[in-house]
Every structure is written in C-alpha cells, then in structure tokens.
C-alpha cells in the first residue's frame, strides 16, 4: 500500500499494460486463471523469466486502488487478429460468451471495459520480436483495428508510430502506416527517451526541443495523410512512452547477460536534479501540445526508469522526477496557455539554439498555474509574467526544484535529499508576477 499511496500522489490517470517490448512475446491467456496453473515463459525482450503470477485481472484490480484507468496493448507482432479479439472479448464482454464467462469464473464478474488499446509496440524497431516493415505493419494494424471496432465501435485504438525521432524511417513510417490504417484508428504513438551524453548538460536540458519537433512532424504527417484521403477526422498523438533513460549505460552494464533470471533488477536508474528538470520541461511540452497530444504515459512507474523506487521488503520513496510529475498533475487543470516568451538563447551541440527559459501556463476559472524552467547552468534568472488576463491577485503556491549539486539524487539512505522548496522570491503586484529561477531549476506557481 505504500506504493499505492505514492501512485495516487503522483496523479497518474491511465496505466499501460503490459506495454513495452514485453508485449511482442506475450500470450495473454498465460496471465489469467488459477495462479498455480500459469506457465513460466521466457521473455525475449529483457532476457528474463516471466512467472505470470500478476496478470490482467490482478493488474486491473490493483488499478482500482490507484484510481487509474487500464490501457491495454495487444500482441500483433507474433500473434495477430484472433488473439486480439479474444482478449477484447475476455476483458470487455459482459457475460454469455466463452471468454467472458471464463473471466467471470476467474473471479471478475464485471467487465474491465478497457477503452484504449495499443496495436502492438515499436513495430519499427529491429530489437522488437516480430518487427515489420511499415507496409506490412500498416496492413496488419488496419485489419486488426477494423475487426476490433466490429466488436466495439467505441474503442480508442493506437497505431504504432516511430520509436524515436532518430529512427531512419521516421516520418515515412508514420505516413505509410497511416495510409493503410487512418480510417480505423484514433491515435498514432510516439516514444522518446533522453539522457545526458558526454557531460553535455546544456544539450540535455534542451531535450524538450526534440520532443516538440517529434510531435510537430508526426502531426504534420498524420494531417497530410488525412488531407490526401479527404477525411474529416483528426488523428491524435499518444505519447505513450517518454522519460529520461540512461540506456547506453544499461547496454554496457553487467545487467545484460545470457542468464535466464526471474525479475532481475535492471534499468533502475537513480535520477538527479538535472533529470527532474528535464522531465518537468518535457511535461511542459506535452501540455503545450495537448491540443493533439491527448494521451501521454511516462515510462515507467516503479523501480524501472521510474519516479517511484522500492527496496524489496523495505521502503518506497520518491525519486527527483516524481515531483514535477505529481505537482503538474495537481496544478495543471483547465485550459492550456502558451505564453509569449522573451528570453536569451544559448547554443547546444545537439539541438541548436535553445531559450534559457521555457514556460507554459494553465487556467481554470479564477485559478491559474505557471510552470517554468531555467536552463542556465550557472546563473539565476529573474522572470516577469504578465498575469493580468488571468485576473489573479495572489500567489497560492510557489515551489522550485533545484540544488547546488545538479547531480544530487534521492536514495534508500537519503530518500529526501532532493525535495521541492518554497520559492520565497515570488511577488505579484498590479498584474505582474516576478520570480527568481535558480540555475538548472523547475518551478511551479499557482495563482488565484
């Protein structure tokens, strides 16, 4: 329950299952029914053993404790249309069919009523079991989507987009896949992970520029296909994997070996202040693009590249990245406002020119929220925000995540080494809000 409480505090509303590369070798039937009869399978994606002791029904029950909605992924990489329809029947049909009655017999009388479904995962990646060309995947995704909507017209279906903006097929992949599947799906996915390379902190802090470019390109490509088809519908973006991930370090570590182990500890990145600032900035970008990015999932939730860390049999604690996510989920409500920003720029090796300050705002009735980052490596920045149009007269809350050591982290030994602190520099007078942002910092301000 300590993890459940942290997930509630985090503010997640949807959790993707089983998600990731794992789904391309997954047989959903293994994960339901009496636990003592569930088979142990090899997971080729992460070279480990899967006991299936936690499956679909257990996961769905756990989600109710966290007030989160289930988003399901189907394996069309190595299975196909009929198993996807079977899973849909098991999960969503009320009663009276073979698979819905099986769910009831397994102890879940009410349907899970899953609304959002992913048609596979990262099918453009050669690391994916059963990866395909855009042509082959687009045709299969279209047939699968059409069949699933024959069963339930109200489903929201996500077709696989590119696994990153650096993929050699990026852009062309989306075009080809959507030319086949456009009329049958509702979303195209984006996946993006960022990390600091070669101690180039300036480039790392500007990672949101790549995410913005990624979204721009995918939206433009989707709209291009829609215009060609004379379609009145818009395909939205499901950014259903994004985070800071030190993948290069994992690939070079002893975690990667030939031993078949059950639930090996791997990918347990411990995040720094700088990582949290980048995560906060990526959240701001997703907010700015929420007209088309209407679903987004931080990958992942607990231990593995996660905002929540646990020690087996021991404590659970918040990583640095927990705070921008939880505070944004709490404060960012209502309408998104993209402010006009006047700020100095600096040159990065990876992303070209970047503004020193980035910002986004939300407004809901008489309450507003402003989110800001300072990417300057050494200097604080004084920012003035014109909030007259919000009708705000007082600061309700102002917190900043920063530290004199940008690589400071929260650990089992020091779980509260890095926490957001009240920003006492904030003033609000005559409709002008003024705040000082420390170097390498993320700040959230609520006004009313």
Secondary structure, DSSP 8 states (H G I E B T S, - for coil): -HHHHHHHHHT--EEEES-TGGGGG--GGGGSS-GGG---EEETTTTEEE---S-HHHHHHHHHHHT-EEEEEE-TTTT-HHHHHHHHHHHH--SSSHHHHHHHHTT--S-----EEEESS-TT-TTSTT---HHHHHHHHHHHHHHHHHH-TT-EEEE---S-TTSTTTTHHHHHHHHHHGGG-SEEEEEEEE---TT-HHHHHTTHHHHHHHHHHHHHHHHHHHHHTT-----EEEEEEEEE--HHHHHTSTTSSS--EES--------BHHHHHHHHHHHHHHHHTTTTEEEEEES-SBSTT-SEEE-TTS-EEE-HHHHHHHHHHHH--SEEE-------EEEETTTEEEESEEEEEEEETTEEEEEEEE--SS--EEEEEE-GGGT--SEEEEEEE--SSTT-B--SS-TTSS--EE-TT-EEETTEEEEEE-SSEEEEEEE-
